[in-house]
Amino acid sequence: MFKEESRFDGITLVAKASAIGLALLVASCQSIPEGETGSPADALAEKMLAAANLDVWQNQVQAAEFRFREKNTYFWDKKRGLVEFSNGELKVQFSKNTFQGVAWEDGEALQGEELAEAVVEANSNFVNDSFWLQPAYHIQSPGTKLYAVDDSTLRVTFSSGGVTPGDTYVFHLNEKNQIELMEMWVSIVPIEGADADFNNYQTVEPGINVAETRKVLGILSILIDQVKMHTDLKSSDERFGPLFEAHPNLR
């Protein structure tokens, strides 16, 4: 019933549009770079996290809103692990911790297996799309391995966790230690070392730096807009009324 979305759902269509373009993309494949673990990698990771204002994200931001590629919209209650996902036809409110949820398709409430499928789809989209919001916040997630490739390049391999464990990312940082280029070795993309430029950094109150645009392989633009951070849970309490009514334990 539901079509699973992906952070890379446009890449296949773009590649198929031109046999010549596909040949050029395949020719750009490259190997995962080696790197040094331990103190060098940890120090570089700390610089990257400081540039992303991790302290503000962890201690001040209670909830976040954003839209991914003008299609998927999110309200994320970080404190309680609650997410509202909407893509126009489907709207889902669920707990990332318990996977309890409520959902509507074209305004009609879903039940049983359809509800369970909707929660799985919403969570899969959220895991992928929230990573693109600010990848730096994920580099010290459980199961990650860090490697310093050089003084401004950090390799992160997700050995477990997430939707696609085993994925590897290489982050090239600018002079402010912000992500400038992200290279990807991920199961969902057939091109090894596919890259994405991060551009047009904006500071969102209370002090979160987010790149507004990313361009994958120089051709696919990924816009993240309508970003808003909340330092209290008032708006979250109002928004998740239907979820709290169905599952009072999540309040």
C-alpha positions in Angstrom: 0.0 0.0 0.0 2.7 2.4 1.0 5.6 3.3 -1.3 8.8 3.5 0.8 10.7 6.8 0.2 14.5 7.2 0.4 17.0 10.0 0.9 18.3 9.0 -2.5 15.0 8.3 -4.3 15.9 10.7 -7.2 19.3 9.4 -8.0 18.2 6.3 -9.9 15.8 8.4 -12.1 18.6 10.9 -12.9 21.1 8.2 -13.7 18.6 6.4 -16.0 17.9 9.6 -17.9 21.2 9.4 -19.8 23.4 6.4 -20.6 26.3 8.7 -21.1 25.7 10.3 -17.7 25.5 7.0 -16.0 28.8 5.9 -17.6 30.4 9.1 -16.3 29.1 8.5 -12.8 30.2 4.9 -12.6 33.7 6.0 -13.8 33.9 8.2 -10.7 33.7 5.3 -8.3 36.5 5.2 -5.7 37.7 3.3 -2.8 37.0 4.1 0.9 40.1 6.0 2.2 42.1 4.7 5.0 42.5 6.7 8.2 43.9 6.8 11.8 41.7 5.8 14.7 41.9 6.9 18.3 43.0 10.4 19.4 43.4 12.1 15.9 39.9 10.9 14.9 38.3 11.8 18.2 39.9 15.3 18.1 38.6 16.0 14.6 35.2 14.7 15.5 35.1 17.1 18.5 35.9 20.1 16.2 33.2 19.0 13.8 30.6 18.7 16.6 31.6 22.1 18.1 31.1 23.8 14.7 27.6 22.2 14.6 26.8 23.6 18.1 26.2 20.1 19.5 25.9 21.6 23.1 23.0 23.8 22.0 21.3 20.9 20.2 21.5 18.6 23.2 20.8 21.1 26.0 18.5 23.8 24.5 16.6 22.4 21.6 13.7 20.4 22.7 12.0 19.9 19.4 12.8 20.5 15.7 10.8 21.1 12.5 12.0 20.7 8.9 11.0 19.8 5.4 13.0 17.5 3.2 13.1 18.1 -0.6 9.8 20.0 -0.5 8.0 16.7 0.2 8.5 15.2 3.6 7.7 17.4 6.6 8.6 16.6 10.2 8.0 17.7 13.8 10.5 16.0 16.1 10.0 16.0 19.8 13.6 15.2 20.8 13.0 15.0 24.5 10.3 12.3 24.3 11.4 10.7 21.0 8.1 11.6 19.2 7.8 12.3 15.5 5.1 13.6 13.2 5.7 12.8 9.6 3.6 14.0 6.6 4.1 13.8 2.9 0.7 15.2 1.8 -1.3 12.1 1.6 0.0 10.2 4.6 0.4 11.7 8.2 1.9 9.6 11.0 2.6 10.4 14.7 4.7 7.8 16.4 7.2 7.1 19.1 10.7 6.2 17.9 11.2 4.3 21.2 8.1 2.1 21.3 6.8 2.4 17.7 3.3 3.1 19.0 1.5 5.5 16.7 -1.5 6.9 14.9 -1.8 7.6 11.2 -4.1 8.9 8.6 -4.2 8.5 4.8 -6.2 11.1 2.9 -7.7 12.1 6.2 -8.9 8.6 7.1 -7.5 6.9 10.3 -5.5 3.7 9.7 -5.8 0.6 11.9 -4.1 -2.7 12.3 -1.6 -3.8 9.6 -2.0 -0.6 7.6 -1.2 1.5 10.7 1.9 -0.7 11.5 3.1 -0.3 7.8 2.6 3.5 8.0 4.7 3.7 11.2 7.5 1.7 9.6 7.5 3.9 6.5 7.5 7.1 8.5 10.3 5.9 10.7 12.4 4.8 7.7 11.9 8.2 6.1 12.7 10.0 9.4 16.0 8.1 9.9 17.2 9.0 6.5 15.9 12.6 6.3 17.0 13.6 9.8 20.5 12.4 9.0 20.6 15.0 6.2 19.4 17.7 8.5 22.8 17.7 10.3 25.0 14.6 9.7 27.5 15.8 12.4 25.0 14.9 15.2 25.2 11.2 14.1 29.0 10.7 14.0 29.2 9.5 17.6 26.1 7.3 17.5 26.4 3.8 19.0 28.2 1.5 16.6 30.2 4.2 14.7 33.9 3.9 14.0 35.9 7.1 13.4 39.0 7.6 11.2 41.0 10.7 10.6 41.9 10.7 7.0 43.8 14.0 7.3 43.5 17.2 9.4 40.2 18.2 7.8 38.7 14.9 6.7 36.8 12.4 8.9 35.7 9.0 7.9 32.7 7.6 9.8 31.6 3.9 9.4 28.3 2.9 10.8 29.0 -0.7 11.8 25.5 -1.1 13.4 22.3 0.8 13.9 20.1 2.9 11.6 18.3 1.5 8.6 21.4 0.5 6.6 24.3 -0.5 8.9 27.6 -0.8 7.2 27.4 2.5 5.5 30.5 4.7 5.4 30.7 8.5 5.0 33.7 10.7 4.6 33.3 14.3 5.7 35.5 17.1 4.3 35.4 20.1 6.5 35.8 23.8 5.6 37.9 26.4 7.6 35.1 26.6 10.1 35.0 22.8 10.6 31.6 22.6 9.0 30.8 19.9 6.5 31.7 21.1 3.0 31.6 17.8 1.1 30.3 14.4 2.2 31.3 11.3 0.3 29.1 8.2 0.6 29.6 4.4 0.4 26.1 3.3 1.1 24.0 0.3 0.2 21.2 2.3 -1.3 23.4 4.1 -3.9 25.2 2.0 -6.6 27.9 4.6 -7.0 30.8 4.2 -4.6 32.1 7.5 -3.3 29.1 9.5 -4.5 29.5 13.0 -3.1 27.3 15.8 -1.8 28.2 19.5 -1.4 26.8 21.3 1.6 26.1 25.0 0.9 24.4 28.1 2.2 24.7 27.6 5.9 22.1 29.3 8.0 21.9 29.9 11.7 18.6 28.9 13.2 17.7 30.1 16.7 18.8 29.3 19.3 22.1 28.8 17.4 22.0 25.7 15.2 23.9 25.9 11.9 22.2 24.1 9.1 23.2 23.9 5.4 20.1 24.8 3.4 21.1 23.1 0.2 23.1 19.9 -0.7 23.9 18.8 -4.2 24.5 15.1 -4.8 26.9 14.2 -7.7 26.6 17.8 -8.9 23.1 17.2 -10.3 20.6 16.3 -7.6 19.7 19.2 -5.3 18.5 18.3 -1.8 16.7 21.2 -0.2 16.0 21.2 3.5 13.9 24.2 4.5 11.2 25.4 6.9 13.7 24.6 9.7 12.6 25.7 13.2 14.0 24.8 16.6 11.9 24.9 19.8 13.4 25.4 23.3 10.2 24.3 25.0 7.6 21.6 24.5 4.4 23.7 24.4 3.9 23.3 20.6 4.8 19.6 20.9 2.1 19.1 23.6 -0.5 20.7 21.3 0.6 18.8 18.2 0.7 15.3 19.6 -2.8 15.4 21.2 -4.1 12.5 19.0 -1.1 10.3 19.8 -1.3 11.0 23.6 -5.1 10.2 23.4 -4.4 6.8 21.8 -1.2 6.1 23.9 -1.3 8.1 27.2 2.0 6.4 28.3 3.9 8.5 25.8 2.9 11.9 27.3 
